[in-house]
Amino acid sequence: MVINQDFLYWKIANQLVLQHGYRMIHISRDQREIWLEPRKKQEFDVIRLKREDADWSNLLLQDMNQAGHTFESIRKRTGRRSFKVFNLYITALPPVDDWEYIFESSKLVEKTTLINQLLHTENVSDEAESIQEALPLSLEELSADAGIDDVQAVKQELLHYTAKRNKEEREIFQHGRPLLTYVFIAIQLVMFYILESAGGSTNTDVLIRFGAKENTLLLNGEWWRLVAPVFLHIGFLHLMMNTLALLYIGGAVERMFGSRRFLFIYLLSGIAGTLASFAFSPFVSAGASGAIFGCFGALLYMGVSKPKLFFRTIGANILVVIAINIAIGFTIPNIDNAGHLGGLAGGFLASFIFQLPNQRKVFVRMAGILTTAALLLGLFAYGNGQFAGAGSAYTVSKGQELIQNGNYQEAYDLLKTNQTEASSNEHMTLLAISEIQLQKNEDARENLQSIIDRNASYDQAYFFLAILEAEESNFEEARNYLQQAIRLNPDDQRYQELKNSLPQ
Protein backbone atom coordinates (compact mmCIF):
# COMPACT_ATOMS: atom_id res chain seq x y z
CA MET A 1 0.00 0.00 0.00
CA VAL A 2 1.45 3.36 -1.07
CA ILE A 3 0.73 6.06 1.53
CA ASN A 4 0.62 9.80 0.87
CA GLN A 5 3.45 10.93 3.18
CA ASP A 6 1.99 14.43 3.70
CA PHE A 7 -1.29 12.85 4.77
CA LEU A 8 0.63 10.47 7.08
CA TYR A 9 2.51 13.40 8.66
CA TRP A 10 -0.60 15.46 9.41
CA LYS A 11 -2.73 12.44 10.35
CA ILE A 12 -0.26 11.32 13.02
CA ALA A 13 -0.17 14.83 14.50
CA ASN A 14 -3.96 15.07 14.25
CA GLN A 15 -4.52 11.80 16.10
CA LEU A 16 -2.11 12.60 18.92
CA VAL A 17 -3.58 16.07 19.53
CA LEU A 18 -7.32 15.60 18.97
CA GLN A 19 -7.73 12.03 20.21
CA HIS A 20 -5.07 11.68 22.87
CA GLY A 21 -4.71 15.18 24.34
CA TYR A 22 -1.20 15.99 23.16
CA ARG A 23 -0.40 19.67 22.82
CA MET A 24 1.37 21.21 19.86
CA ILE A 25 4.17 23.28 21.39
CA HIS A 26 6.03 24.14 18.18
CA ILE A 27 5.51 24.17 14.45
CA SER A 28 8.15 25.40 12.03
CA ARG A 29 7.47 28.20 9.58
CA ASP A 30 7.34 25.79 6.65
CA GLN A 31 5.07 23.53 8.77
CA ARG A 32 7.33 20.53 8.12
CA GLU A 33 8.36 20.09 11.76
CA ILE A 34 6.00 19.68 14.72
CA TRP A 35 6.71 19.18 18.43
CA LEU A 36 4.03 17.58 20.58
CA GLU A 37 3.87 17.37 24.37
CA PRO A 38 1.80 14.70 26.17
CA ARG A 39 -0.96 15.88 28.51
CA LYS A 40 0.08 13.45 31.24
CA LYS A 41 3.39 11.86 32.15
CA GLN A 42 4.39 9.53 29.33
CA GLU A 43 7.51 7.64 28.32
CA PHE A 44 8.51 10.53 26.06
CA ASP A 45 8.65 14.19 27.05
CA VAL A 46 8.30 15.40 23.45
CA ILE A 47 7.26 13.84 20.14
CA ARG A 48 9.08 15.40 17.20
CA LEU A 49 7.57 14.85 13.77
CA LYS A 50 9.76 15.81 10.81
CA ARG A 51 8.52 15.75 7.22
CA GLU A 52 11.85 15.35 5.46
CA ASP A 53 12.78 14.04 2.03
CA ALA A 54 16.51 13.41 2.47
CA ASP A 55 18.53 11.94 -0.36
CA TRP A 56 21.55 11.19 1.81
CA SER A 57 21.78 9.73 5.33
CA ASN A 58 24.28 12.34 6.52
CA LEU A 59 21.53 14.98 6.22
CA LEU A 60 19.40 12.99 8.67
CA LEU A 61 22.40 12.52 10.96
CA GLN A 62 23.08 16.28 10.98
CA ASP A 63 19.43 16.96 11.77
CA MET A 64 19.52 14.46 14.68
CA ASN A 65 22.60 16.15 16.13
CA GLN A 66 21.03 19.59 15.85
CA ALA A 67 17.77 18.38 17.39
CA GLY A 68 19.64 16.71 20.25
CA HIS A 69 21.47 19.92 21.16
CA THR A 70 18.25 21.95 20.87
CA PHE A 71 16.35 19.69 23.26
CA GLU A 72 19.31 19.50 25.66
CA SER A 73 19.29 23.29 25.82
CA ILE A 74 15.57 23.19 26.62
CA ARG A 75 16.20 20.56 29.31
CA LYS A 76 18.74 22.80 31.02
CA ARG A 77 16.48 25.87 30.88
CA THR A 78 13.54 24.00 32.38
CA GLY A 79 15.65 22.34 35.07
CA ARG A 80 14.72 18.76 34.16
CA ARG A 81 16.99 15.91 35.19
CA SER A 82 16.60 14.14 31.85
CA PHE A 83 14.76 14.55 28.57
CA LYS A 84 13.48 11.84 26.25
CA VAL A 85 12.33 12.60 22.69
CA PHE A 86 10.69 10.34 20.12
CA ASN A 87 12.07 11.66 16.84
CA LEU A 88 10.01 10.42 13.87
CA TYR A 89 11.03 11.20 10.30
CA ILE A 90 8.37 10.87 7.60
CA THR A 91 9.74 10.74 4.08
CA ALA A 92 8.58 9.67 0.65
CA LEU A 93 11.69 7.56 -0.13
CA PRO A 94 14.61 6.48 2.06
CA PRO A 95 18.11 7.91 1.44
CA VAL A 96 19.91 6.36 -1.48
CA ASP A 97 22.97 5.35 0.59
CA ASP A 98 23.28 3.14 3.66
CA TRP A 99 21.03 4.69 6.33
CA GLU A 100 19.68 1.93 8.59
CA TYR A 101 22.64 2.04 10.98
CA ILE A 102 21.66 5.58 12.03
CA PHE A 103 18.41 4.28 13.52
CA GLU A 104 19.76 1.15 15.19
CA SER A 105 20.38 2.85 18.54
CA SER A 106 19.17 5.95 20.36
CA LYS A 107 21.18 9.16 20.26
CA LEU A 108 22.38 10.67 23.55
CA VAL A 109 23.31 14.35 23.90
CA GLU A 110 24.38 14.83 27.54
CA LYS A 111 21.12 14.05 29.40
CA THR A 112 18.82 14.16 26.39
CA THR A 113 17.91 10.93 24.60
CA LEU A 114 16.53 10.80 21.05
CA ILE A 115 14.73 7.64 19.94
CA ASN A 116 14.83 7.93 16.14
CA GLN A 117 12.63 6.22 13.58
CA LEU A 118 12.06 6.62 9.84
CA LEU A 119 8.78 6.06 8.00
CA HIS A 120 8.88 6.01 4.22
CA THR A 121 6.59 4.79 1.46
CA GLU A 122 7.79 1.21 1.52
CA ASN A 123 8.05 0.46 5.28
CA VAL A 124 4.85 1.88 6.82
CA SER A 125 3.32 -1.56 7.32
CA ASP A 126 6.56 -3.01 8.69
CA GLU A 127 7.16 -0.17 11.18
CA ALA A 128 3.53 0.34 12.23
CA GLU A 129 3.71 -2.11 15.14
CA SER A 130 6.86 -0.63 16.72
CA ILE A 131 5.55 2.94 16.36
CA GLN A 132 2.21 1.99 17.88
CA GLU A 133 4.07 0.50 20.86
CA ALA A 134 5.71 3.86 21.48
CA LEU A 135 2.78 6.14 20.61
CA PRO A 136 -1.01 5.84 20.99
CA LEU A 137 -1.65 5.77 17.25
CA SER A 138 -4.03 3.92 14.96
CA LEU A 139 -2.17 3.72 11.70
CA GLU A 140 -4.95 1.58 10.27
CA GLU A 141 -6.92 4.80 9.76
CA LEU A 142 -4.50 5.97 7.08
CA SER A 143 -5.80 6.38 3.57
CA ALA A 144 -3.86 4.97 0.63
CA ASP A 145 -5.48 7.30 -1.90
CA ALA A 146 -5.52 10.52 0.09
CA GLY A 147 -5.30 13.56 -2.15
CA ILE A 148 -4.47 17.22 -1.66
CA ASP A 149 -7.97 17.98 -0.32
CA ASP A 150 -7.68 15.20 2.28
CA VAL A 151 -4.29 16.49 3.41
CA GLN A 152 -5.66 20.05 3.73
CA ALA A 153 -8.71 18.87 5.68
CA VAL A 154 -6.63 16.98 8.27
CA LYS A 155 -4.13 19.83 8.45
CA GLN A 156 -6.75 22.57 8.92
CA GLU A 157 -8.59 20.57 11.57
CA LEU A 158 -5.39 20.27 13.58
CA LEU A 159 -4.33 23.92 13.15
CA HIS A 160 -7.81 25.24 13.98
CA TYR A 161 -8.00 23.14 17.15
CA THR A 162 -4.50 24.21 18.22
CA ALA A 163 -5.23 27.89 17.62
CA LYS A 164 -8.42 27.64 19.68
CA ARG A 165 -6.60 25.90 22.51
CA ASN A 166 -3.76 28.45 22.49
CA LYS A 167 -6.30 31.26 22.65
CA GLU A 168 -7.94 29.69 25.69
CA GLU A 169 -4.56 29.42 27.41
CA ARG A 170 -3.70 33.05 26.65
CA GLU A 171 -7.03 34.11 28.12
CA ILE A 172 -5.99 32.56 31.45
CA PHE A 173 -3.36 35.30 31.73
CA GLN A 174 -5.70 38.03 30.45
CA HIS A 175 -8.97 37.43 32.29
CA GLY A 176 -9.10 40.84 33.94
CA ARG A 177 -7.40 44.19 34.24
CA PRO A 178 -5.24 45.22 37.22
CA LEU A 179 -7.67 47.81 38.59
CA LEU A 180 -7.43 46.90 42.28
CA THR A 181 -3.66 46.65 42.00
CA TYR A 182 -3.55 50.37 41.24
CA VAL A 183 -6.07 51.08 44.02
CA PHE A 184 -3.90 49.25 46.58
CA ILE A 185 -0.79 51.06 45.35
CA ALA A 186 -2.60 54.40 45.72
CA ILE A 187 -3.73 53.52 49.25
CA GLN A 188 -0.25 52.60 50.42
CA LEU A 189 1.22 55.76 48.86
CA VAL A 190 -1.39 57.90 50.62
CA MET A 191 -0.80 56.10 53.92
CA PHE A 192 2.94 56.60 53.59
CA TYR A 193 2.38 60.33 53.17
CA ILE A 194 0.12 60.35 56.24
CA LEU A 195 2.71 58.46 58.31
CA GLU A 196 5.46 60.84 57.28
CA SER A 197 3.27 63.84 58.08
CA ALA A 198 2.34 62.41 61.49
CA GLY A 199 5.91 61.97 62.67
CA GLY A 200 7.67 59.55 60.31
CA SER A 201 7.08 56.11 58.85
CA THR A 202 9.98 54.70 60.91
CA ASN A 203 8.55 56.01 64.18
CA THR A 204 7.16 53.04 66.11
CA ASP A 205 4.55 55.11 67.93
CA VAL A 206 3.25 56.52 64.65
CA LEU A 207 3.13 53.06 63.05
CA ILE A 208 1.16 51.64 65.97
CA ARG A 209 -1.22 54.57 66.02
CA PHE A 210 -2.12 53.95 62.37
CA GLY A 211 -2.49 50.17 62.61
CA ALA A 212 0.83 48.32 62.57
CA LYS A 213 0.84 44.79 63.95
CA GLU A 214 1.44 44.89 67.70
CA ASN A 215 0.81 41.65 69.53
CA THR A 216 -0.62 43.01 72.76
CA LEU A 217 -3.08 45.26 71.00
CA LEU A 218 -4.20 42.37 68.80
CA LEU A 219 -4.76 40.26 71.88
CA ASN A 220 -6.79 43.10 73.36
CA GLY A 221 -9.26 42.81 70.51
CA GLU A 222 -8.01 45.34 67.93
CA TRP A 223 -8.67 42.91 65.07
CA TRP A 224 -8.53 45.65 62.45
CA ARG A 225 -4.75 45.39 62.87
CA LEU A 226 -4.86 42.11 60.95
CA VAL A 227 -5.52 44.08 57.74
CA ALA A 228 -4.20 47.60 58.40
CA PRO A 229 -0.47 46.65 58.35
CA VAL A 230 -0.81 45.61 54.68
CA PHE A 231 -1.08 49.28 53.70
CA LEU A 232 1.67 50.70 55.95
CA HIS A 233 5.38 50.76 55.15
CA ILE A 234 8.47 51.45 57.22
CA GLY A 235 10.69 53.83 55.28
CA PHE A 236 10.84 54.82 51.62
CA LEU A 237 12.90 51.81 50.47
CA HIS A 238 10.37 49.42 51.98
CA LEU A 239 7.57 51.30 50.23
CA MET A 240 9.35 51.38 46.86
CA MET A 241 10.22 47.66 46.84
CA ASN A 242 6.71 46.55 47.79
CA THR A 243 5.08 48.96 45.36
CA LEU A 244 7.11 47.58 42.45
CA ALA A 245 6.40 44.01 43.54
CA LEU A 246 2.69 44.73 43.84
CA LEU A 247 2.65 46.40 40.43
CA TYR A 248 4.15 43.40 38.61
CA ILE A 249 3.20 40.36 40.70
CA GLY A 250 -0.15 41.67 41.94
CA GLY A 251 -1.02 42.86 38.46
CA ALA A 252 -0.29 39.43 37.00
CA VAL A 253 -2.47 37.71 39.62
CA GLU A 254 -5.36 40.15 39.09
CA ARG A 255 -5.20 39.56 35.32
CA MET A 256 -5.35 35.80 35.89
CA PHE A 257 -7.97 35.62 38.63
CA GLY A 258 -10.00 38.76 37.98
CA SER A 259 -10.48 41.69 40.36
CA ARG A 260 -13.03 40.12 42.69
CA ARG A 261 -10.98 36.99 43.33
CA PHE A 262 -7.79 39.05 43.59
CA LEU A 263 -9.38 41.24 46.28
CA PHE A 264 -10.07 38.27 48.55
CA ILE A 265 -6.76 36.52 47.80
CA TYR A 266 -4.76 39.69 48.55
CA LEU A 267 -6.55 40.54 51.79
CA LEU A 268 -6.66 36.94 53.03
CA SER A 269 -2.93 36.62 52.32
CA GLY A 270 -2.29 39.83 54.22
CA ILE A 271 -4.25 38.51 57.22
CA ALA A 272 -2.38 35.20 57.11
CA GLY A 273 0.93 37.08 56.97
CA THR A 274 -0.04 39.26 59.94
CA LEU A 275 -1.14 36.23 61.98
CA ALA A 276 2.09 34.40 61.16
CA SER A 277 4.05 37.44 62.32
CA PHE A 278 1.88 37.56 65.45
CA ALA A 279 2.58 33.88 66.10
CA PHE A 280 6.35 33.96 65.64
CA SER A 281 7.55 37.53 66.19
CA PRO A 282 7.05 39.85 69.20
CA PHE A 283 8.08 42.93 67.25
CA VAL A 284 5.99 45.65 65.65
CA SER A 285 5.64 45.03 61.91
CA ALA A 286 3.95 46.48 58.85
CA GLY A 287 4.08 46.17 55.07
CA ALA A 288 2.44 44.56 52.06
CA SER A 289 5.07 41.80 51.86
CA GLY A 290 2.78 39.11 53.28
CA ALA A 291 0.03 39.95 50.78
CA ILE A 292 2.56 40.08 47.93
CA PHE A 293 3.90 36.66 48.92
CA GLY A 294 0.25 35.62 48.83
CA CYS A 295 0.26 36.61 45.17
CA PHE A 296 3.23 34.28 44.69
CA GLY A 297 1.13 31.62 46.39
CA ALA A 298 -1.71 32.24 43.94
CA LEU A 299 0.71 31.72 41.05
CA LEU A 300 1.88 28.49 42.67
CA TYR A 301 -1.75 27.37 42.71
CA MET A 302 -1.64 27.61 38.93
CA GLY A 303 1.30 25.20 39.09
CA VAL A 304 -0.98 22.69 40.84
CA SER A 305 -4.05 23.40 38.71
CA LYS A 306 -2.30 23.62 35.32
CA PRO A 307 1.23 22.30 35.85
CA LYS A 308 2.31 21.99 32.21
CA LEU A 309 1.14 25.50 31.35
CA PHE A 310 2.73 26.83 34.54
CA PHE A 311 6.18 25.35 33.92
CA ARG A 312 6.03 26.16 30.22
CA THR A 313 5.37 29.85 30.92
CA ILE A 314 6.08 31.43 34.30
CA GLY A 315 6.85 28.46 36.56
CA ALA A 316 10.66 28.37 36.59
CA ASN A 317 10.96 32.16 37.06
CA ILE A 318 8.36 32.26 39.85
CA LEU A 319 10.05 29.47 41.81
CA VAL A 320 13.43 31.20 41.54
CA VAL A 321 12.01 34.57 42.67
CA ILE A 322 10.26 32.97 45.66
CA ALA A 323 13.41 31.09 46.66
CA ILE A 324 15.53 34.26 46.41
CA ASN A 325 13.08 36.30 48.51
CA ILE A 326 12.83 33.64 51.21
CA ALA A 327 16.63 33.33 51.30
CA ILE A 328 16.94 37.11 51.66
CA GLY A 329 14.46 36.99 54.53
CA PHE A 330 16.58 34.45 56.41
CA THR A 331 19.91 36.18 55.82
CA ILE A 332 19.09 39.88 56.30
CA PRO A 333 18.09 40.97 59.84
CA ASN A 334 14.84 42.83 60.62
CA ILE A 335 12.90 41.10 57.83
CA ASP A 336 9.71 39.43 59.01
CA ASN A 337 10.12 36.10 57.23
CA ALA A 338 7.29 34.57 59.26
CA GLY A 339 4.93 37.10 57.70
CA HIS A 340 6.26 36.28 54.24
CA LEU A 341 5.78 32.54 54.63
CA GLY A 342 2.36 33.01 56.24
CA GLY A 343 1.28 35.17 53.31
CA LEU A 344 2.64 32.64 50.80
CA ALA A 345 0.64 29.84 52.43
CA GLY A 346 -2.43 32.05 52.76
CA GLY A 347 -2.41 33.04 49.08
CA PHE A 348 -1.87 29.46 47.95
CA LEU A 349 -4.79 28.17 50.05
CA ALA A 350 -7.04 31.13 49.21
CA SER A 351 -6.62 30.26 45.54
CA PHE A 352 -8.11 26.83 46.22
CA ILE A 353 -11.17 28.62 47.58
CA PHE A 354 -11.67 31.13 44.76
CA GLN A 355 -9.95 29.19 41.92
CA LEU A 356 -9.22 30.38 38.41
CA PRO A 357 -12.07 31.77 36.27
CA ASN A 358 -14.26 29.02 34.80
CA GLN A 359 -13.15 26.56 37.49
CA ARG A 360 -15.97 25.17 39.65
CA LYS A 361 -14.38 22.38 41.66
CA VAL A 362 -16.56 22.14 44.76
CA PHE A 363 -14.38 19.56 46.56
CA VAL A 364 -11.27 21.67 45.96
CA ARG A 365 -13.09 24.75 47.26
CA MET A 366 -14.24 22.99 50.43
CA ALA A 367 -10.73 21.64 51.03
CA GLY A 368 -9.38 25.17 50.59
CA ILE A 369 -11.89 26.63 53.06
CA LEU A 370 -11.14 24.02 55.72
CA THR A 371 -7.37 24.22 55.30
CA THR A 372 -7.34 28.02 55.29
CA ALA A 373 -9.47 28.13 58.43
CA ALA A 374 -7.14 25.63 60.09
CA LEU A 375 -4.10 27.74 59.13
CA LEU A 376 -5.55 31.01 60.45
CA LEU A 377 -6.92 29.50 63.66
CA GLY A 378 -3.71 27.55 64.21
CA LEU A 379 -1.55 30.66 63.84
CA PHE A 380 -3.77 32.62 66.21
CA ALA A 381 -3.86 29.81 68.79
CA TYR A 382 -0.08 29.41 68.67
CA GLY A 383 0.51 33.15 68.94
CA ASN A 384 -2.01 33.42 71.73
CA GLY A 385 -0.18 30.68 73.62
CA GLN A 386 3.16 32.37 73.03
CA PHE A 387 2.26 35.95 73.86
CA ALA A 388 -1.09 36.03 75.68
CA GLY A 389 -0.56 38.11 78.77
CA ALA A 390 3.19 38.08 78.45
CA GLY A 391 3.23 41.64 77.23
CA SER A 392 4.84 42.44 73.92
CA ALA A 393 8.43 43.51 73.54
CA TYR A 394 7.15 46.88 72.39
CA THR A 395 4.97 47.43 75.49
CA VAL A 396 7.83 46.60 77.85
CA SER A 397 10.43 48.68 76.00
CA LYS A 398 8.05 51.60 75.58
CA GLY A 399 7.06 51.49 79.24
CA GLN A 400 10.72 51.47 80.23
CA GLU A 401 11.42 54.44 77.97
CA LEU A 402 8.53 56.45 79.43
CA ILE A 403 9.65 55.75 83.00
CA GLN A 404 13.23 56.78 82.21
CA ASN A 405 11.91 60.04 80.80
CA GLY A 406 9.76 60.67 83.86
CA ASN A 407 6.44 60.15 82.04
CA TYR A 408 5.00 57.99 84.83
CA GLN A 409 1.33 58.55 84.11
CA GLU A 410 1.74 57.69 80.44
CA ALA A 411 3.79 54.61 81.36
CA TYR A 412 1.13 53.55 83.86
CA ASP A 413 -1.67 53.95 81.30
CA LEU A 414 0.21 51.88 78.72
CA LEU A 415 1.24 49.10 81.11
CA LYS A 416 -2.07 48.95 82.94
CA THR A 417 -4.05 48.78 79.71
CA ASN A 418 -2.02 45.81 78.52
CA GLN A 419 -1.88 43.99 81.85
CA THR A 420 -3.33 40.48 82.10
CA GLU A 421 -3.00 37.65 84.59
CA ALA A 422 0.03 36.22 82.79
CA SER A 423 1.90 39.47 82.19
CA SER A 424 5.67 39.04 82.24
CA ASN A 425 7.78 39.86 85.31
CA GLU A 426 9.32 42.79 83.44
CA HIS A 427 5.89 44.14 82.55
CA MET A 428 4.61 43.88 86.12
CA THR A 429 7.78 45.39 87.61
CA LEU A 430 7.57 48.42 85.34
CA LEU A 431 3.90 48.80 86.22
CA ALA A 432 4.77 48.71 89.94
CA ILE A 433 7.51 51.33 89.44
CA SER A 434 5.04 53.70 87.74
CA GLU A 435 2.52 53.06 90.56
CA ILE A 436 5.12 53.87 93.24
CA GLN A 437 5.90 57.15 91.47
CA LEU A 438 2.18 57.95 91.27
CA GLN A 439 1.65 57.14 94.97
CA LYS A 440 -0.42 54.03 94.19
CA ASN A 441 1.49 52.10 96.84
CA GLU A 442 -1.07 49.42 97.56
CA ASP A 443 -1.42 48.60 93.87
CA ALA A 444 2.36 48.46 93.52
CA ARG A 445 2.69 46.20 96.58
CA GLU A 446 0.02 43.85 95.20
CA ASN A 447 1.67 43.63 91.79
CA LEU A 448 5.16 43.01 93.22
CA GLN A 449 3.83 40.37 95.56
CA SER A 450 2.09 38.63 92.64
CA ILE A 451 5.48 38.37 90.91
CA ILE A 452 7.01 36.72 93.99
CA ASP A 453 4.07 34.34 94.32
CA ARG A 454 4.70 32.89 90.89
CA ASN A 455 8.51 33.36 90.79
CA ALA A 456 10.15 33.56 94.19
CA SER A 457 13.61 33.93 92.62
CA TYR A 458 12.89 37.23 90.84
CA ASP A 459 15.18 39.54 92.83
CA GLN A 460 13.93 42.85 91.42
CA ALA A 461 10.49 42.34 92.96
CA TYR A 462 12.09 42.18 96.43
CA PHE A 463 14.17 45.26 95.66
CA PHE A 464 11.20 47.44 94.72
CA LEU A 465 9.20 46.13 97.66
CA ALA A 466 12.11 47.26 99.85
CA ILE A 467 11.95 50.72 98.25
CA LEU A 468 8.19 50.83 98.84
CA GLU A 469 8.56 49.85 102.51
CA ALA A 470 11.42 52.32 103.04
CA GLU A 471 9.30 55.18 101.64
CA GLU A 472 6.66 54.29 104.23
CA SER A 473 9.37 54.14 106.96
CA ASN A 474 8.94 50.38 107.42
CA PHE A 475 12.71 49.93 107.59
CA GLU A 476 12.70 46.48 109.14
CA GLU A 477 10.48 45.17 106.36
CA ALA A 478 12.66 46.96 103.83
CA ARG A 479 15.80 45.24 105.19
CA ASN A 480 14.11 41.83 105.04
CA TYR A 481 13.20 42.31 101.37
CA LEU A 482 16.71 43.61 100.58
CA GLN A 483 18.30 40.55 102.17
CA GLN A 484 16.24 38.37 99.83
CA ALA A 485 17.27 40.47 96.82
CA ILE A 486 20.97 40.34 97.78
CA ARG A 487 20.82 36.59 98.39
CA LEU A 488 19.42 36.08 94.90
CA ASN A 489 21.68 38.59 93.15
CA PRO A 490 24.66 39.68 95.32
CA ASP A 491 26.39 41.46 92.42
CA ASP A 492 23.76 44.19 91.98
CA GLN A 493 25.27 47.33 93.51
CA ARG A 494 21.88 49.00 93.84
CA TYR A 495 20.90 46.54 96.53
CA GLN A 496 23.94 47.27 98.71
CA GLU A 497 23.55 51.01 98.22
CA LEU A 498 19.95 50.91 99.37
CA LYS A 499 20.87 48.72 102.37
CA ASN A 500 23.59 51.17 103.45
CA SER A 501 21.23 54.11 103.16
CA LEU A 502 18.63 52.62 105.49
CA PRO A 503 18.74 53.88 109.13
CA GLN A 504 19.89 51.30 111.66
Salt bridges, closest charged atoms under 4 A:
ASP6 OD1 - ARG51 NE 2.78
GLU33 OE2 - ARG48 NE 2.93
GLU33 OE1 - LYS50 NZ 3.56
GLU37 OE1 - ARG312 NH1 3.34
GLU43 OE2 - LYS84 NZ 3.08
ASP45 OD1 - LYS41 NZ 3.70
ASP45 OD1 - ARG80 NH1 3.31
GLU52 OE1 - LYS50 NZ 3.83
ASP53 OD2 - ARG32 NH2 3.94
ASP53 OD1 - ARG51 NH1 2.84
ASP63 OD2 - ARG48 NH1 2.74
ASP63 OD1 - LYS50 NZ 3.97
GLU72 OE2 - ARG75 NH2 2.71
GLU110 OE1 - LYS76 NZ 3.16
GLU169 OE1 - ARG23 NH2 2.99
GLU169 OE1 - ARG312 NH2 2.89
ASP205 OD2 - LYS398 NZ 2.64
GLU222 OE1 - ARG225 NE 2.61
GLU401 OE2 - LYS398 NZ 3.70
GLU442 OE2 - ARG445 NH1 2.76
GLU469 OE2 - ARG445 NE 3.19
GLU472 OE1 - ARG445 NH2 2.82
GLU476 OE1 - ARG479 NH2 3.36
ASP492 OD2 - ARG494 NH2 3.00
